[in-house]
Amino acid sequence: MKRKFGRVGRWPLRSLAVGRLYQAAKDERTIQTRALRLLRSWLSPQQRTEFDRKGHFDVVGCDTGKRYRIQRGTSANVHEIDEYGRLGTGWCFIPLGGLVEGDVMLAQKIALETDEERALSVANSFPGPVRCRLPGRRPSEERNSRVRLYPS
């Protein structure tokens, strides 16, 4: 018996593919996508790689030479980095206006690289990440100790 609708079976798949293509093109024009594309164009190759892999990138302040880590987000997303790569004091400063994540991060990058002192003068600071210390141990002992969950 011959099928009546031999070619009709392909059309739902084609319409689904066209729908997905249309949605992808539409997503490329969103404010968030355009802002992240602009941010990525301002990042160095190393910063871009770090941002794509880890969701943050490091910048060097123009006045003090300190390193800062800018993480994804729009507030409380900038931290100083010490010489060992640990996060220190956090800084919260955002540009005026209702900007999306990529635009805020780009403004923070430009501010720290071109006028660090002024940017930090208007920023609110907050303590860096809290590190847990085991009672009765020195920090050097904590780094060298290993906790085993299973006997080896």
Summary of the structure (lengths in Angstrom):
residues: 152
radius of gyration: 24.1
end to end distance: 67.2
largest distance: 84.4
contacts: 348
relative contact order: 0.12
helix: 45%
strand: 15%
